[in-house]
Amino acid sequence: MKIGELARRTGVAPRLLRYYEQQGLLTASRAANGYREYTEDDVARVERVAGMVRSGVPTRLVRAILELEGVRSAELAQTCSRGVAEQLAEELADLESRIACLTRSRDTIRGFLAQTEHRLVLDGTA
């Protein structure tokens, strides 16, 4: 699929898709005419990247997370240096702080809506 179709299916603007590619978060193959070509796997990847970015995760960390998701080998994990481990621990603390903040915000909104006459919108029945 071309970039316009990927943009339509994911809700991510073509310009942002190009930025993801520049940041190493997305890789497109090229057709003979030079147009970018994407696969179904790219749809899922863009949705994952966009979700993390919308959640406030910086693209440098998104790239690291995507790379780490593929690490299943204990042997490969053993090659992690102390410096990288410390950086990841800092990023983890930051993520946990953001999650706590988002959780409080979610709970506040949910609690407020539950007290309104429109509480049924919470479960989608109204």
C-alpha positions in Angstrom: 0.0 0.0 0.0 1.1 3.6 -0.6 1.7 6.2 2.1 -1.8 7.8 1.6 -3.5 4.4 2.3 -1.3 3.9 5.3 -2.2 7.4 6.5 -6.0 6.7 6.0 -5.9 3.4 7.8 -3.9 4.6 10.8 -5.1 8.2 11.1 -1.5 9.3 11.0 -0.7 12.1 8.5 1.7 11.3 5.6 4.1 14.0 6.8 4.2 12.3 10.3 4.8 8.9 8.6 7.8 10.3 6.8 9.0 11.7 10.1 8.7 8.2 11.7 10.7 6.9 8.8 13.4 9.5 9.4 13.6 8.6 13.0 14.0 4.9 12.2 10.6 3.9 13.6 9.2 2.8 10.3 10.9 1.4 7.2 9.3 1.5 3.7 10.3 -0.5 0.7 10.4 1.4 -2.6 8.5 0.6 -5.8 10.3 0.9 -9.1 8.8 4.4 -9.4 10.3 5.4 -6.1 7.0 5.4 -4.2 7.0 4.1 -0.6 5.3 0.8 -0.2 4.0 -0.5 3.1 2.6 -3.8 4.4 -0.1 -4.9 6.8 2.6 -5.3 9.4 3.4 -1.6 8.9 -0.2 -0.7 9.8 0.2 -2.3 13.2 3.6 -0.8 13.7 2.4 2.7 13.0 -0.5 2.3 15.3 1.9 1.2 18.0 4.3 4.0 17.4 1.5 6.6 17.2 0.0 5.3 20.5 3.3 5.7 22.3 3.9 9.1 20.9 0.4 10.3 21.8 1.1 9.0 25.3 4.1 11.3 25.5 6.8 8.8 24.9 9.7 10.6 23.0 10.6 9.0 19.7 14.1 8.1 20.9 12.5 5.9 23.6 9.9 4.6 21.1 12.7 3.3 19.0 14.4 1.7 21.9 11.2 0.1 23.1 10.5 -1.3 19.6 14.0 -2.7 19.5 13.7 -4.2 23.0 10.4 -5.9 22.1 12.3 -8.2 19.8 14.8 -9.3 22.4 13.7 -12.7 23.7 17.1 -14.2 24.2 18.6 -14.1 27.6 22.0 -14.2 26.0 21.3 -11.1 24.0 20.1 -9.3 27.2 23.4 -10.2 28.8 25.1 -7.8 26.4 23.3 -4.8 27.9 25.9 -2.4 29.4 25.5 -0.7 32.7 25.1 2.7 31.0 22.3 1.4 28.8 20.6 -0.2 31.8 20.8 3.0 33.8 19.3 5.0 30.9 16.5 2.4 30.6 15.9 2.6 34.3 15.5 6.4 34.1 13.1 6.1 31.2 11.2 3.4 33.1 10.8 5.8 36.1 9.6 8.5 33.8 7.1 6.2 32.1 5.8 5.0 35.4 5.3 8.7 36.5 3.4 9.5 33.3 1.3 6.4 33.7 0.4 7.4 37.3 -0.5 10.9 36.1 -2.6 9.5 33.3 -4.3 7.0 35.7 -5.2 9.9 38.1 -6.6 11.9 35.2 -8.6 8.9 33.9 -10.0 8.2 37.3 -11.0 11.8 37.8 -12.8 12.0 34.5 -14.5 8.6 35.1 -15.6 9.6 38.6 -17.0 12.9 37.3 -18.9 11.3 34.4 -20.3 8.6 36.8 -21.9 11.3 38.8 -23.6 13.0 35.8 -26.9 12.1 34.2 -24.8 11.0 31.2 -23.0 8.2 33.1 -24.1 5.7 30.5 -21.7 7.1 28.0 -19.0 5.4 30.0 -20.1 2.0 28.9 -21.2 3.1 25.4 -24.9 2.3 25.9 -26.0 5.9 25.5 
